[in-house]
């Protein structure tokens, strides 16, 4: 059995600061706690990959714990053939891709053989970034599950309206997201049409975000000049990252596990000079031309869009995007992809 390196999804690694305490990874962080990022910069460092979050009285919220137990059940041994890549998901994909490429080479050298990779959701995009940094990685098989390989309009929705992780919990604001250098990594790639009226808008022009009142420009604030500079830089770096990933060599074997059966927004609708980004599960207000099949967050076309690759595609039924890493159907598809 070849060693397997698992690259978790966004928000899948603890972030801790010696002074502020837990920034991400505890039950309390779902409801309160320090901001994940500010205009002044990022605090904290990555800790462990999150398998579960203790709640109270022995109750635990599963993150990746069940998947890891499933992998152990088919023969992978933690620390020997099963490895987890903890990383600071707030940083840009190209920065993280460099460290991931180094980790892949270290594990392959220790094993004396090629290894396999499993990328969960945005972890799959991070693997693309690693290939852009090192096109000759010692990898036999790459498996993705729900990876936005060509980006996702759902990322725009999160950047626009923020994201709430738990019922009645805190909302990570657009400002917190955009303060993170990697916030824009999984917006739709520059070569992917993003608007229904594509001729009128350029997603990679900060002027579009301001004109359509998107994300940090949704409401008037006193820091517009600062956010304009930050957003322009984020878009520039993100464009360069997509260009590097598009030019990179694809993996030799690629298996894409994809959630299917849910209407998924793939085009931004503009009404009354404002972007309409309702978010996962709230797309009934959108015209059919703005939707495609997918898992509610990532379309089928994006989940298989690794430039130059000829992936084996496994479709699974889902109720929402996160099901691509949390359900029996997802576990069966992932283990099948790794064993065959």
Residue pairs with C-beta under 8 A, 6 or more apart in sequence:
1 75
1 76
1 81
2 81
2 111
2 113
2 114
2 115
2 116
2 140
2 141
3 80
3 81
3 82
3 83
3 107
3 108
3 111
3 113
3 115
3 116
4 71
4 76
4 81
4 82
4 83
4 115
4 116
4 117
4 118
4 338
5 83
5 84
5 85
5 103
5 104
5 107
5 115
5 116
5 117
5 118
6 49
6 64
6 68
6 71
6 82
6 83
6 84
6 85
6 118
6 120
6 123
7 85
7 87
7 100
7 117
7 118
7 119
7 120
7 123
7 124
7 126
7 127
8 49
8 50
8 64
8 84
8 85
8 86
8 120
8 123
9 120
9 121
9 122
9 123
9 325
10 89
10 121
10 122
11 24
11 89
11 165
12 49
12 50
12 63
12 64
12 89
12 120
12 123
13 24
13 25
13 46
13 47
13 48
13 49
13 50
13 86
13 87
13 88
13 89
14 22
14 24
14 25
14 26
14 46
14 47
14 48
14 49
14 50
14 86
15 22
15 23
15 24
15 25
15 36
15 44
15 45
15 46
15 47
15 88
15 90
16 22
16 23
16 25
16 44
16 45
16 47
17 23
17 34
17 43
17 44
17 45
19 43
20 34
20 43
20 44
21 33
21 34
22 28
22 29
22 33
23 29
23 33
23 34
23 36
23 43
23 44
24 33
24 36
25 47
25 48
25 50
25 53
26 33
26 53
26 54
27 53
27 54
27 55
27 56
27 61
30 53
30 165
30 166
30 169
30 170
31 166
31 168
31 169
31 170
32 170
33 170
34 43
34 44
35 173
35 176
35 179
36 42
36 90
36 172
36 176
36 177
36 179
36 180
37 90
37 176
37 177
37 179
37 180
37 183
38 175
38 176
38 179
39 175
39 179
39 223
39 226
39 227
39 230
42 88
42 90
42 91
42 179
42 180
42 181
45 88
46 86
46 87
46 88
46 89
47 86
48 84
48 86
49 64
49 84
49 85
49 86
50 63
50 64
51 62
51 63
51 64
51 65
51 68
52 60
52 61
52 62
52 63
52 65
53 60
53 61
53 63
54 60
55 61
62 326
64 120
64 325
66 326
66 331
67 120
67 325
67 326
67 330
67 331
67 334
68 78
68 82
68 84
70 331
70 334
70 335
71 82
71 335
71 338
72 78
72 82
74 335
74 338
74 339
75 81
76 82
83 107
85 100
85 103
85 123
87 96
87 99
87 100
87 126
88 96
89 96
89 122
89 182
90 180
90 181
90 182
90 183
91 180
91 181
91 182
92 181
92 182
92 185
92 237
92 238
92 241
93 125
93 126
93 128
93 129
93 182
93 185
93 241
94 129
94 132
94 133
94 237
94 240
94 241
94 244
95 181
95 182
96 126
96 129
96 182
97 126
97 128
97 129
97 130
97 131
97 132
97 133
98 130
98 133
100 126
100 127
100 129
100 130
101 130
101 131
101 133
101 134
101 137
104 115
104 117
104 130
104 134
104 137
104 138
104 139
105 134
105 137
105 138
107 115
108 114
108 115
108 138
108 139
109 138
113 138
114 138
114 139
114 140
115 138
115 139
115 140
116 139
116 140
116 141
116 142
116 143
116 338
117 127
117 139
117 141
117 142
117 143
117 251
118 143
118 144
118 145
118 334
118 338
119 125
119 126
119 127
119 142
119 143
119 144
119 145
119 147
120 145
120 146
120 147
120 324
120 325
121 145
121 146
121 147
121 148
121 298
121 321
121 322
121 324
121 325
122 147
122 148
122 185
122 186
123 144
123 147
124 144
124 145
124 146
124 147
124 148
124 149
125 147
125 148
125 149
125 185
125 186
127 142
127 144
127 147
128 149
128 245
128 248
128 306
129 241
129 244
129 245
130 137
131 137
131 245
131 248
131 249
131 250
131 251
132 241
132 244
132 245
132 247
132 248
135 248
135 249
136 249
137 251
139 251
139 252
140 252
140 253
141 251
141 252
141 253
141 254
141 255
141 337
141 338
142 251
142 253
142 254
142 255
143 254
143 255
143 256
143 257
143 334
143 337
143 338
144 254
144 255
144 256
144 257
144 303
144 306
145 257
145 324
145 325
145 330
145 333
145 334
146 257
146 258
146 259
146 295
146 297
146 298
146 303
146 321
146 324
146 325
147 256
147 298
147 303
148 154
148 155
148 186
148 297
148 298
148 302
148 303
149 256
149 302
149 303
149 304
149 305
149 306
150 188
150 189
150 192
150 301
150 302
150 305
151 186
151 187
151 188
151 189
151 192
151 242
151 302
152 186
152 187
152 188
152 297
152 298
152 299
152 302
153 188
153 194
153 264
153 265
153 266
153 267
153 268
153 277
154 264
154 265
154 279
154 280
154 296
154 297
154 298
154 321
155 184
155 186
155 187
156 187
156 188
156 194
156 214
156 215
156 268
156 275
156 277
157 265
157 277
157 278
157 279
157 280
158 177
158 279
159 174
159 177
159 178
159 183
159 184
159 187
159 214
159 215
160 174
160 214
160 215
160 218
160 275
160 277
161 174
161 218
161 277
161 279
162 171
162 172
162 173
162 174
162 176
162 177
163 171
163 172
163 177
164 170
164 171
164 172
165 172
174 215
174 216
174 218
175 216
175 227
177 183
177 215
178 184
178 215
178 216
178 227
178 230
178 231
178 234
179 230
181 234
181 237
183 234
184 234
184 235
184 237
184 238
185 238
185 241
187 194
187 203
187 238
188 194
188 203
188 266
189 242
189 246
190 203
190 204
190 239
190 242
190 243
191 242
191 246
192 302
193 267
194 201
194 203
194 267
194 268
195 201
195 203
195 267
195 268
195 270
196 267
196 268
196 269
196 270
196 287
196 289
196 290
197 270
200 270
201 208
201 212
201 268
201 270
202 208
203 235
203 268
204 235
204 236
204 238
204 239
205 235
206 228
206 231
206 232
206 235
208 214
209 215
209 216
209 217
209 231
210 217
210 224
210 228
211 273
212 270
212 273
212 274
212 275
213 219
213 273
213 274
213 275
214 275
214 277
215 231
216 227
216 231
217 224
217 227
217 231
221 227
245 307
246 307
247 307
248 307
249 308
250 306
250 307
250 308
250 309
251 306
251 309
254 306
254 309
254 310
254 311
254 312
255 311
255 312
255 313
255 314
255 337
256 303
256 304
256 306
256 311
256 312
256 313
256 314
257 314
257 316
257 324
257 330
257 333
257 334
257 337
258 294
258 295
258 298
258 300
258 303
258 304
258 313
258 314
258 315
258 316
258 324
259 294
259 295
259 296
259 298
259 303
259 315
259 316
259 317
259 318
259 321
259 323
259 324
260 293
260 294
260 295
260 300
260 315
260 316
260 317
260 318
261 293
261 317
261 318
262 293
262 294
262 295
262 296
262 318
262 319
262 320
263 283
263 291
263 292
263 293
263 294
263 296
264 283
264 291
264 292
264 293
264 294
264 295
264 296
264 297
264 298
264 299
265 277
265 278
265 283
265 286
265 290
265 291
266 290
266 291
266 292
266 294
266 299
266 301
266 302
267 289
267 290
268 275
268 276
268 277
268 290
269 275
269 276
269 286
269 287
269 290
270 276
276 285
276 286
278 285
278 286
280 296
280 297
280 320
280 321
281 296
281 320
283 290
283 291
292 299
292 300
292 301
293 299
293 300
294 300
294 302
294 303
295 303
295 318
295 320
295 321
295 323
295 324
296 318
296 319
296 320
296 321
297 320
297 321
298 321
298 324
300 315
304 311
304 313
312 337
314 333
314 336
314 337
316 323
316 324
316 327
316 329
316 330
316 332
316 333
317 329
318 324
318 327
318 329
318 330
323 329
323 330
324 330
